[in-house]
Amino acid sequence: MTLLFTCFCIATVVQAQWLVANIAGRNTLNLNGSWAVIVDPFNAGESNWKPIWKDQHATGAHDFFEYAFDNTITLQVPGDWNSQRNDLVYYEGTVWYKKTFQYQPQPGQHSFLCFGGANYIADVYCNGQKAGSHEGGFTPFQFDVTHLLKAGENEVIVRVNNQRRADAIPALNYDWWNYGGITRDVDLVTTPGNYIQDYFIQLQKNDTSHIAGWVQVAGSNGPQKVSIHIPDLHIHYTTQTNAAGRANISIAAHPALWSPEHPHLYTVQIATATDTVAEAIGFRTIAVKGTEIELNGQPIFLRGINIHEQIPQRAGRAYSETDAAMLLGWAKELGCNFVRLTHYPHNEHMVRMADKMGILLWEEIPLWQGIQFSNPVILAKANRLLDEMIERDKNRSAIILWSLSNETTPAESRDTTLSAMAAHARALDPTRLITSAFNHVAYKGNTVTIDDSLSKILDVVGVNEYIGWYTPWPAKPEAMVWKNPFNKPLIMSEFGGEALYGHHGSKDTASSWSEEYQEQLYKNQVAMFKNIPFLCGTTPWVLADFRSPSRLQPVYQQGWNRKGLLSDKGYKKKAWYIMRVFYEEKEQNNFN
Ligand code: GCB
């Protein structure tokens, strides 16, 4: 009986699918703002006798319900719940959200409910019926709610649960705050019945004279004409979809190439007989040649920084265009042409802003230490997260690297899973490079050898090394030698140490938690970098101090990871200036 019931439940869950690309370019009703919420730590609202998703109201004299969305508390969407209410700072559990809105569905049109992200599991109900479920805190999800909407007032109820799980991605422990809630934008998108579902429009791999890719049209029952207009390139291209609604494209073109110095974006218009959509797209190539990374055929040094999706002054998740401008503005001020979006896909404003500002990006899924690689569900979950990340961001020229993971422990099950994921990502997007950050290197005397077998499957190797912090210096920094048997480009994807802003002490003692110690550590790192010929980029850990429940030092940390070059108020620590000068030198040497 139990088994039958379970099977029935699984069969009826609608998993999120990628239904409509480029939400910003569509006809949308934005559902951001104030949502009524019920905090439900024991998941009482899921039980059969008072399911909250039904949003029932008492009618008879002896009727009552032990919940109500009316006269209850509200939370702002987008936004995490932890930074909005003191009683939810450490909360890990369920919150029910409700929003009502007016809507007039038109015959023949589609309506899609689109969430930028909700951490970690979201169950979505529309007018008392399940629209679908989604697992994963940092990627978008969408449901077709055409059949659930009605004319007049409509309601959406979302159950969000951020309990940590052993078989989740990320798993049980990680070094950042488990911000819960509907943390990103919510939109109701309306399209014609026959509409442009998705498209991939970039330069062909290693070819600056062809724009290539595909357009996917949904709801058509036969071939139909698709046109692509790029007015500034005088391109008016037409083609036809096949029986599956797909049109492959290949257009001879000589666009001005997108680069950090000239982040040129073209307006690209895609049209069918019934639908049209436009967005700004840049064109560039990215490739590996020996141990170099080449942007538009020229070697580039990636002057980078790691950024968490957090505004330190607010101690909360970043979610807006203004937040993106602040975080990426800091990166520019440091002299960066590159950002590693750690450790998960950030909100879409970050990626679009980077496209406009000319900042190259590394984007990764939150496959962070402690993952259950021997559990077969992990590959399926990881591939779905790759799908969702790549589906959303594949047209952003800023993105050059898809990252599969961070700091995984070498094991056969790990290698098999990550190899399958690499193949999956390459099939989805053959134009970009695949990377991963790992911390398994071999130390012998003054020599560090990159020996993790994961390097075999990557285009670019990312090494997190904490020499001077978690690992003592085995030799003088300038005497360190790095060996690269895999002969691939290396990005030093993490390095750094902790310092409390404004706290001064010994430059030689880590436990001084002083700006001087962190500054000296950066001087030493830079001295070492100058002798690594195959080093193609550096991303210090990390732009700004960030909240972490495992940082328990009561005087200096107080629940914050203090490895920021900026403090929790955004003030520059001494180490900031060491990186700034290093990047100035790199820029002046024309070593981009
Ligand atoms: C790492 C992790 C990063 C941590 C950092 C640290 O290696 O990749 O997520 O926050 O070290 O500060 O220990």
Boltz pocket constraint, residues with backbone or C-beta under 6 A from the ligand:
constraints:
  - pocket:
      binder: B
      contacts: [[A, 175], [A, 343], [A, 406], [A, 407], [A, 439], [A, 464], [A, 494], [A, 541], [A, 561], [A, 563]]
      max_distance: 6.0
